[in-house]
Amino acid sequence: MGKLQDKVAVITGGASGIGAATARLFISEGAKVVLVDLNEEKGKAFEEELKALNAEVLFVKANITSEEEVINVFKTAVETFGNVDVVFNNAGIGRVHPTHDLEYSEWRNTVNVDLDGVFLVAREAIREMLKSGGGSIINTASMYGWVGSPGSAAYNAAKGGVVNLTRSLALEYAEQNIRVNALCPGFIDTPIIPEESKQTLAAMTPMKRLGKAEEMAKAVVFMASDDSSFMTGNSIIVDGGYTAQ
């Protein structure tokens, strides 16, 4: 029996990077997985890859900033698998830009995806979990939800918002058996990081390497499973020591 045996999990940003690594690990732990991503080509290809391994998996294309599309994700998940037990609220974007040159439209886009989208997904997850008697939500924040970084004002503000949104939701729904925690990654070796930046970012990390998506996935499984049954409102920072400096 896996740690997530027969649990139904929704993973946003599930077609690549940390989301895809988590989907693989969830499936190995017995979960049924709904992959959510804006990239339909990658999402369908990953769905087929997992189905070839006899996984119970479904891909749903959605933009997490669209209330209608987020509602449809959960409607489809429940129609297909019966309920939702776990949500890895992982989709997000990031950019580095000097604040004095930052267009308001860029600020709004970053906050819209990285904070508003997280809210929309969490709200729909809670609505379903209230019907079924509980569940676990893991929001992807960032180590930059805890410390500042020049040129990342919008990203830092949004991720700091995710950290505190996580606390607020955890307190609000603790008695309803809905646990809400956050993953705060450091610099992780995923397609979002350009090759030319990887050496510099590794040098900035005390462990002198980038994290692996699989290492993040293990932390998510911990927060999703009964291994963390008395844990809610917390953030797990997995950053190779960066925020300890």
Secondary structure, 3 states (H helix, E strand, C coil): CCCCCCCEEEEECCCCHHHHHHHHHHHHCCCEEEEEECCHHHHHHHHHHHHCCCCCEEEEECCCCCHHHHHHHHHHHHHHHCCCCEEEECCCCCCCCCHHHCCHHHHHHHHHHHHHHHHHHHHHHHHHHHHHCCEEEEEECCHHHCCCCCCCHHHHHHHHHHHHHHHHHHHHHHHHCEEEEEEEECCECCCCCCHHHHHHHHHHCCCCCCECHHHHHHHHHHHHCHHHCCCCCCEEEECCCHHHC
